[in-house]
Amino acid sequence: LYTAPDSCEGRCGEPFSEEDECHCHPECETEHNCCEDHERHCGPEGFSSSSDSITERELLELSEQLYGLDHNKARPSDIALNPQHLAEPDETGDKRDRSPQPLYKYVNEQLFSKPTYASFIKLLDNYQRATGREEEVTAEELREQKRFLEEVMKTELMKKLFVFLQGKNRYSSEQEFLQDLEQMWFGLYSRGDGERDSSGFEHVFSGEVKKGKVSGFHNWIRFYLLEKQGVVNYFSHNFNGPWDSYPDVLGLQFSWDGFYKEVGSAFIGCSPEFELGLYSLCFLARPGRA
């Protein structure tokens, strides 16, 4: 189901990109830079028709549709931010707290009672943040993972994503998609010392500490909850997104229990299903590539 960077599976007819290890566009044969399995997948009798590839235009259009279907996102009145200091490029690495006040002035916590938010928040205490230590997954944590995925799959946003991917012959059933999401986000892999110490969910949403620095940690809900507890200290921001409603994007600097994040970024005010859906789409459409 995942396209390997050195394979044409699901990539036939895609636009040329210099970043690709090998190519699957129609001219690659004359340019002698096709992937080895180009003929097997993209030839007249190939396994992957060009209609199965996901074009740049389709990525753009579907991303906008998912944005529009984020019915559980925060309204402008639900969040009040206090971004304070705008850091220059030479300031992001010096670990100086230039913003004395918290980032979040106010969040309407009624948002967190929505099923996708509530089941998402339950997952956040399931991880030990240090890499190199194997994660132990309890039966209760497995139930929490399953519950979260079931809740997001009830949303119009995720149903739209599934229908698109089904149309691209990525999945034959919603159950197959659900099982793949579980492996994609909660399957354990190693970030250090060969231990099964990490997962996509832990890295992206919960955050990790590797070699004394914060790694991942891109979720606004997680940040708000830890800032409220006093274990996250907001330092500054280096980018404030272009929109005047939510979701918006913020690039920021912060400390988590003394561990520093030099340049982090997050969608502010989006629902958990919006991030899960958008990132899953990117991973499936352009794995290993920008």
Phi, psi and chi 1 to 4 in degrees:
 res  aa     phi    psi   chi1   chi2   chi3   chi4
   1 LEU       -  -26.2  -67.4  169.7      -      -
   2 TYR   -94.0  138.4  -50.6  124.9      -      -
   3 THR   -82.6  120.1  -51.2      -      -      -
   4 ALA   -73.0  144.4      -      -      -      -
   5 PRO   -58.6  -24.5  -20.0   30.1      -      -
   6 ASP  -102.2   20.7   58.4   -6.3      -      -
   7 SER  -127.4  155.0  170.9      -      -      -
   8 CYS   -97.0    5.3  -80.7      -      -      -
   9 GLU   -59.9  121.3 -175.0  175.3    0.5      -
  10 GLY    74.8    7.0      -      -      -      -
  11 ARG  -118.4    3.1  -67.7  175.3   53.3 -160.7
  12 CYS   -58.3  131.2  -59.6      -      -      -
  13 GLY    80.9    3.9      -      -      -      -
  14 GLU   -71.0  158.7   71.3  174.2   14.7      -
  15 PRO   -67.2  151.9   19.5  -29.8      -      -
  16 PHE   -65.8  137.3  171.9   81.3      -      -
  17 SER  -138.4  130.1  169.7      -      -      -
  18 GLU   -61.1  -23.9  -73.4 -176.8   -0.7      -
  19 GLU   -74.3  -18.3  -66.2  170.6   -9.5      -
  20 ASP   -70.7  141.4  -66.8  -18.9      -      -
  21 GLU   -64.3  -39.8  -70.4 -178.2   20.6      -
  22 CYS  -149.0  172.3   57.2      -      -      -
  23 HIS  -126.9  158.1  -56.2  -80.5      -      -
  24 CYS  -134.5   12.2  -51.0      -      -      -
  25 HIS   -79.7  161.0   58.1   93.7      -      -
  26 PRO   -57.6  -28.5  -25.4   34.1      -      -
  27 GLU   -87.4   -0.3  -67.9   76.7   40.8      -
  28 CYS   -64.5  -27.9   73.4      -      -      -
  29 GLU   -66.9  -43.7  -72.2 -173.7  -20.4      -
  30 THR   -70.7  -27.1   55.7      -      -      -
  31 GLU   -90.3   -4.0  -65.6  171.2    9.6      -
  32 HIS    56.9   41.3  -53.9  -64.8      -      -
  33 ASN  -133.3   27.3   56.1   11.6      -      -
  34 CYS   -72.2  155.1  -62.2      -      -      -
  35 CYS   -66.0  154.7  -62.1      -      -      -
  36 GLU   -59.2  -32.2  -75.5 -173.9   10.0      -
  37 ASP   -96.5   19.6   61.3    1.6      -      -
  38 HIS   -57.5  -48.1  177.3  -97.7      -      -
  39 GLU   -64.6  -39.6  179.9   62.3   27.3      -
  40 ARG   -65.1  -36.3 -173.1  159.5   68.2   91.4
  41 HIS   -94.5  -37.6  -75.4  -69.6      -      -
  42 CYS  -109.6   -5.7  -52.3      -      -      -
  43 GLY   -66.1  175.3      -      -      -      -
  44 PRO   -54.1  -34.1  -23.1   31.1      -      -
  45 GLU  -104.8   22.0  -52.5  -63.7  -39.0      -
  46 GLY   -69.2  164.6      -      -      -      -
  47 PHE   -77.6  -28.6  -67.5  109.7      -      -
  48 SER  -115.9  110.8  -56.7      -      -      -
  49 SER   -75.8  156.7   71.7      -      -      -
  50 SER   -63.8  -22.9   60.3      -      -      -
  51 SER   -71.6  -14.3   61.1      -      -      -
  52 ASP   -83.8  -17.1  -68.8  -12.0      -      -
  53 SER   -74.0  154.9   66.0      -      -      -
  54 ILE  -106.6  114.3  -61.1  173.0      -      -
  55 THR   -80.5  164.4   66.2      -      -      -
  56 GLU   -58.6  -41.4  -62.2  -67.8  -58.6      -
  57 ARG   -63.7  -42.3 -177.5  175.5 -179.6   81.8
  58 GLU   -64.3  -39.1  -74.7  172.0  -35.9      -
  59 LEU   -60.0  -44.9  -93.2 -178.7      -      -
  60 LEU   -62.8  -49.0  178.6   65.3      -      -
  61 GLU   -65.3  -43.8  -71.0  175.5   -7.2      -
  62 LEU   -67.8  -38.9 -177.9   60.4      -      -
  63 SER   -58.8  -43.7  -61.2      -      -      -
  64 GLU   -64.3  -38.0  -68.6  -71.0   -9.3      -
  65 GLN   -65.8  -41.3  -71.8  165.2   -4.5      -
  66 LEU   -64.2  -40.0  -63.1  179.7      -      -
  67 TYR   -58.2  -44.0 -174.4   90.2      -      -
  68 GLY   -70.4  -23.2      -      -      -      -
  69 LEU   -93.1    7.2  -70.8  172.6      -      -
  70 ASP   -79.7   74.6 -169.7    7.6      -      -
  71 HIS   -70.8  -19.2  -56.0  -46.7      -      -
  72 ASN   -95.4    7.3  -74.3  -33.3      -      -
  73 LYS   -67.1  165.1   68.0 -175.3  177.0 -174.0
  74 ALA   -71.3  143.2      -      -      -      -
  75 ARG   -84.6  161.9  -63.8  161.8  -53.9 -174.6
  76 PRO   -53.5  -32.4  -28.6   35.5      -      -
  77 SER   -80.0   -8.4   59.8      -      -      -
  78 ASP   -81.7  -21.1  -72.9  -28.8      -      -
  79 ILE  -136.3  135.2  -61.0  175.3      -      -
  80 ALA  -124.1  117.2      -      -      -      -
  81 LEU   -98.1  154.7  -70.8 -176.6      -      -
  82 ASN  -130.4   78.4 -175.4   16.3      -      -
  83 PRO   -66.2  -27.2  -17.8   30.9      -      -
  84 GLN    56.3 -118.9  -60.8  163.6   83.0      -
  85 HIS   -75.3  130.4 -176.7   75.9      -      -
  86 LEU   -94.2  112.2  177.3   61.6      -      -
  87 ALA   -79.3  137.5      -      -      -      -
  88 GLU   -77.7  159.8  -62.7  -63.4  -33.7      -
  89 PRO   -53.6  -34.5  -27.7   34.8      -      -
  90 ASP   -83.1    1.1   61.9  -13.8      -      -
  91 GLU  -102.8  -16.5  -67.7  178.7  -28.4      -
  92 THR   -67.2  -25.6   59.5      -      -      -
  93 GLY   -96.8    0.2      -      -      -      -
  94 ASP   -93.6    3.5   62.7   12.1      -      -
  95 LYS    58.9   34.2  -57.0 -176.7 -177.4 -178.9
  96 ARG  -101.4  131.9  -81.2 -174.5   57.0 -165.5
  97 ASP   -83.0  103.4 -177.1   -0.4      -      -
  98 ARG  -100.3    7.4  -67.3  179.0  166.1   87.1
  99 SER  -130.0  100.7  -59.0      -      -      -
 100 PRO   -68.3  -24.2   20.0  -29.5      -      -
 101 GLN   -94.9  157.4  -57.5  -61.4  -41.6      -
 102 PRO   -61.6  158.3  -20.3   31.6      -      -
 103 LEU   -68.1  -41.5  173.0   61.8      -      -
 104 TYR   -96.2  115.2  -73.6   91.5      -      -
 105 LYS   -79.7  -36.6  -75.9 -162.3  -73.2 -167.3
 106 TYR  -158.2  138.2  167.6   76.0      -      -
 107 VAL  -134.8  130.2  170.4      -      -      -
 108 ASN   -74.0  100.4  176.0    8.8      -      -
 109 GLU   -73.1   -3.0  -66.7 -166.3    8.1      -
 110 GLN   -62.1  -25.9  -74.0 -176.8  -34.6      -
 111 LEU   -53.0  -38.0  -82.7  171.6      -      -
 112 PHE   -74.0   -7.1  -58.8  159.4      -      -
 113 SER   -87.7   -9.3   62.7      -      -      -
 114 LYS   -65.3  143.4  -65.7 -176.2  176.4 -172.5
 115 PRO   -55.3  -40.6  -27.2   34.5      -      -
 116 THR   -70.9  -36.3   57.1      -      -      -
 117 TYR   -67.8  -48.4  -75.4   79.6      -      -
 118 ALA   -60.6  -43.2      -      -      -      -
 119 SER   -73.1  -29.3   56.8      -      -      -
 120 PHE   -66.3  -47.5  171.9   82.7      -      -
 121 ILE   -63.2  -33.1  -71.0  168.6      -      -
 122 LYS   -61.5  -25.9  -87.8 -168.2  165.5   27.5
 123 LEU   -78.6  -18.8  -65.3  167.6      -      -
 124 LEU   -71.1  -20.0  -66.1  174.3      -      -
 125 ASP   -98.2   15.9   63.9   -3.5      -      -
 126 ASN   -89.0    0.7  -69.8   -3.9      -      -
 127 TYR  -126.2  144.6  -57.9  100.0      -      -
 128 GLN   -96.6  128.1   47.3 -177.4   -5.6      -
 129 ARG   -75.3  -21.6   63.7 -173.8 -179.5 -176.2
 130 ALA   -71.4  129.2      -      -      -      -
 131 THR   -75.5  157.7   57.6      -      -      -
 132 GLY    91.0   -3.9      -      -      -      -
 133 ARG  -115.2  124.2  -65.3 -173.3 -165.8  166.9
 134 GLU   -62.7  135.3 -179.9  140.9  -11.4      -
 135 GLU   -77.8  135.2  -69.0  -72.3  -14.9      -
 136 GLU  -103.4  122.8  -67.5  179.7   18.9      -
 137 VAL  -107.3  117.0 -175.8      -      -      -
 138 THR   -85.7  167.2   66.5      -      -      -
 139 ALA   -61.5  -37.4      -      -      -      -
 140 GLU   -64.6  -41.7  176.4   64.1   22.1      -
 141 GLU   -65.7  -37.1  -71.5  170.1   -6.4      -
 142 LEU   -62.2  -39.9  -72.9  172.2      -      -
 143 ARG   -64.7  -38.7  -75.7 -167.2  -69.6  -87.2
 144 GLU   -65.3  -40.2  -70.8  173.8   -5.4      -
 145 GLN   -60.5  -47.2  -67.3  171.5   11.4      -
 146 LYS   -62.5  -42.2 -170.4  174.8  171.4   62.1
 147 ARG   -63.4  -45.1  174.9   74.6 -170.0  -82.7
 148 PHE   -59.0  -48.1  170.2   64.2      -      -
 149 LEU   -64.8  -37.0  -69.0  174.1      -      -
 150 GLU   -63.4  -41.0  -73.9  172.0  -10.0      -
 151 GLU   -66.9  -44.0  -68.9  -62.4  -16.8      -
 152 VAL   -66.2  -33.4  -62.2      -      -      -
 153 MET   -70.9  -12.3  -76.8  -52.5  -61.0      -
 154 LYS   -79.2  -14.3  -68.1  176.0 -174.0  174.8
 155 THR   -81.0  152.2   64.7      -      -      -
 156 GLU   -62.3  -34.3 -168.5  179.9   -9.4      -
 157 LEU   -60.7  -50.5 -173.5  156.9      -      -
 158 MET   -72.9  -30.4  -71.7  -61.9  -74.4      -
 159 LYS   -66.6  -36.9  -72.5 -172.8 -177.9  -61.0
 160 LYS   -62.9  -44.7  173.7   74.5  177.9  178.7
 161 LEU   -61.5  -43.8  176.0   60.4      -      -
 162 PHE   -62.2  -44.8  164.8   68.9      -      -
 163 VAL   -60.4  -40.3  167.4      -      -      -
 164 PHE   -62.7  -49.5  173.0   82.3      -      -
 165 LEU   -66.6  -33.7  -66.8  169.0      -      -
 166 GLN   -64.8  -39.4 -173.5 -177.2   38.3      -
 167 GLY   -65.9  -21.1      -      -      -      -
 168 LYS   -95.5   14.4  -67.2  -67.1 -176.6  180.0
 169 ASN    60.4   27.2  -70.5  -45.2      -      -
 170 ARG   -81.9  -34.5  -63.9  -61.4 -155.1  -83.1
 171 TYR  -139.6  145.1  -58.1  101.6      -      -
 172 SER   -97.0  -19.3   57.8      -      -      -
 173 SER  -148.7  158.6   67.8      -      -      -
 174 GLU   -63.5  -33.6 -158.9  168.1  -64.7      -
 175 GLN   -63.4  -40.8 -174.3   57.9   32.6      -
 176 GLU   -63.6  -41.4 -172.1 -174.7    4.9      -
 177 PHE   -62.9  -43.5 -179.2   42.1      -      -
 178 LEU   -62.0  -43.7 -165.5   61.3      -      -
 179 GLN   -63.8  -37.3  -71.9  170.9  -15.9      -
 180 ASP   -70.7  -39.7 -159.4   35.3      -      -
 181 LEU   -59.1  -39.7  -74.9  173.2      -      -
 182 GLU   -61.8  -44.1 -173.3  173.2    3.5      -
 183 GLN   -70.2  -40.5 -179.8   59.3   32.7      -
 184 MET   -62.1  -43.3 -164.2 -170.8  -53.9      -
 185 TRP   -97.1  -32.1  -74.9  100.4      -      -
 186 PHE  -113.8   -6.9  -62.6  107.4      -      -
 187 GLY   -63.0  134.7      -      -      -      -
 188 LEU   -86.0  143.7  -66.0  173.8      -      -
 189 TYR  -146.0  176.5   58.6   85.8      -      -
 190 SER  -101.6  134.2  174.8      -      -      -
 191 ARG  -109.1   -8.8  -86.6 -171.9 -174.8  -87.6
 192 GLY  -169.2  138.6      -      -      -      -
 193 ASP    62.9   17.9  -58.7  -30.8      -      -
 194 GLY    74.9    1.6      -      -      -      -
 195 GLU   -80.7  149.1  -59.2  -73.4  -10.5      -
 196 ARG   -80.6   80.9  -76.2  154.0   48.1   88.0
 197 ASP  -112.4    4.8   60.8  -10.2      -      -
 198 SER  -149.5  161.9 -173.4      -      -      -
 199 SER  -147.8  165.1   67.1      -      -      -
 200 GLY   -57.9  -42.7      -      -      -      -
 201 PHE   -64.4  -46.6 -173.9   93.2      -      -
 202 GLU   -59.3  -46.2  178.7 -176.6    5.1      -
 203 HIS   -65.0  -53.7  179.5   79.7      -      -
 204 VAL   -71.5  -47.0  172.1      -      -      -
 205 PHE   -97.3  -43.1  -65.3  110.5      -      -
 206 SER   -88.9  -40.7 -177.8      -      -      -
 207 GLY    98.9  151.4      -      -      -      -
 208 GLU  -135.7  166.8  -59.1  174.0  -73.5      -
 209 VAL  -121.0  121.7  172.0      -      -      -
 210 LYS  -132.1  127.0 -176.4  175.1 -177.2  179.9
 211 LYS    52.2   40.7  -65.0  179.9  179.3  175.1
 212 GLY    78.7    7.0      -      -      -      -
 213 LYS  -125.4  151.8  -66.0 -179.0  179.3  178.6
 214 VAL   -71.5  132.2  176.7      -      -      -
 215 SER  -122.5  135.6  177.9      -      -      -
 216 GLY    74.5 -134.0      -      -      -      -
 217 PHE    63.6   69.0 -162.4  141.9      -      -
 218 HIS  -116.1   22.0  -61.1  -74.3      -      -
 219 ASN  -113.7  131.1 -179.3 -106.0      -      -
 220 TRP   -69.7  -33.6   76.1  -88.4      -      -
 221 ILE   -67.0  -46.6  -58.0  164.8      -      -
 222 ARG   -57.0  -45.0  172.7   72.5  160.6  163.2
 223 PHE   -62.4  -48.6 -169.8  100.9      -      -
 224 TYR   -58.2  -46.7  165.9   74.1      -      -
 225 LEU   -64.8  -40.1  -67.5  172.5      -      -
 226 LEU   -74.9  -34.4  -69.9 -176.7      -      -
 227 GLU   -64.1  -39.8 -174.9  177.9   59.3      -
 228 LYS   -61.7  -34.9 -172.6  179.6  170.4 -173.5
 229 GLN   -78.7  -12.1  -68.2  171.5   25.5      -
 230 GLY    87.8   11.8      -      -      -      -
 231 VAL  -100.3   -9.5  -65.3      -      -      -
 232 VAL  -114.8  133.4  158.4      -      -      -
 233 ASN  -120.5  115.1 -179.8   14.6      -      -
 234 TYR   -76.0  129.6  170.0   71.8      -      -
 235 PHE  -101.7  -47.3  -79.4   20.5      -      -
 236 SER  -175.3  175.8   56.8      -      -      -
 237 HIS  -130.4  148.4   68.1  -71.1      -      -
 238 ASN  -114.9   -2.8   61.2  -60.1      -      -
 239 PHE  -155.6  131.9  175.2   77.3      -      -
 240 ASN  -123.0  120.5 -161.6  -18.3      -      -
 241 GLY   -57.9  169.2      -      -      -      -
 242 PRO   -84.3   -3.9   30.3  -34.7      -      -
 243 TRP  -102.6  156.4  -56.8  -60.0      -      -
 244 ASP  -106.3   14.8   55.6    6.4      -      -
 245 SER  -139.7 -178.4   63.4      -      -      -
 246 TYR  -103.6  149.7  -62.7  113.6      -      -
 247 PRO   -69.6  148.9  -11.7   23.8      -      -
 248 ASP  -127.5  168.9 -158.5   -2.1      -      -
 249 VAL  -114.4  137.0  175.4      -      -      -
 250 LEU  -131.3  129.7 -167.3   70.6      -      -
 251 GLY   -97.3  131.1      -      -      -      -
 252 LEU  -147.7  161.9   65.9  167.1      -      -
 253 GLN  -116.9  138.4  -70.4   67.9   51.6      -
 254 PHE  -160.4  166.9   62.3   91.3      -      -
 255 SER  -118.6  136.7  165.1      -      -      -
 256 TRP  -120.7  101.7  177.6   18.5      -      -
 257 ASP    54.6   36.7 -101.7   -6.2      -      -
 258 GLY    92.1   -9.9      -      -      -      -
 259 PHE   -94.1  137.5  -61.9  102.4      -      -
 260 TYR  -102.8  143.2 -171.2   58.9      -      -
 261 LYS  -115.9  112.6 -178.2   76.4  173.3 -178.9
 262 GLU   -74.1  -47.9 -177.4  173.4  -23.4      -
 263 VAL  -139.9  104.4  177.5      -      -      -
 264 GLY  -108.9  167.0      -      -      -      -
 265 SER  -146.6  152.7   60.0      -      -      -
 266 ALA  -154.5  147.2      -      -      -      -
 267 PHE   -77.1  124.1  -83.3  106.6      -      -
 268 ILE   -95.7  128.1  -51.2  -69.3      -      -
 269 GLY    88.2    1.1      -      -      -      -
 270 CYS   -84.0  164.4   65.4      -      -      -
 271 SER   -80.7  161.1   69.5      -      -      -
 272 PRO   -58.9  -35.3  -25.8   34.8      -      -
 273 GLU   -70.0  -29.0   59.8  -94.9   30.2      -
 274 PHE   -64.9  -48.1  173.6   73.3      -      -
 275 GLU   -64.2  -46.4  -73.0 -162.0  -89.8      -
 276 LEU   -58.6  -44.4 -169.5   86.5      -      -
 277 GLY   -67.8  -45.6      -      -      -      -
 278 LEU   -66.2  -44.4 -171.9   67.6      -      -
 279 TYR   -69.6  -35.9  -56.8  157.1      -      -
 280 SER   -63.5  -41.8  -62.0      -      -      -
 281 LEU   -59.9  -47.0  170.1   64.1      -      -
 282 CYS   -61.0  -43.1  -68.0      -      -      -
 283 PHE   -65.4  -39.8  178.9   62.4      -      -
 284 LEU   -75.7  -34.7  -69.9  162.4      -      -
 285 ALA   -83.7  -35.1      -      -      -      -
 286 ARG  -135.7   56.8  -59.2  -73.6 -175.0  -91.4
 287 PRO   -64.2  133.2   23.7  -32.3      -      -
 288 GLY    74.9    7.7      -      -      -      -
 289 ARG  -136.9  160.6  -67.7  178.0  -71.8  148.0
 290 ALA   -67.9      -      -      -      -      -
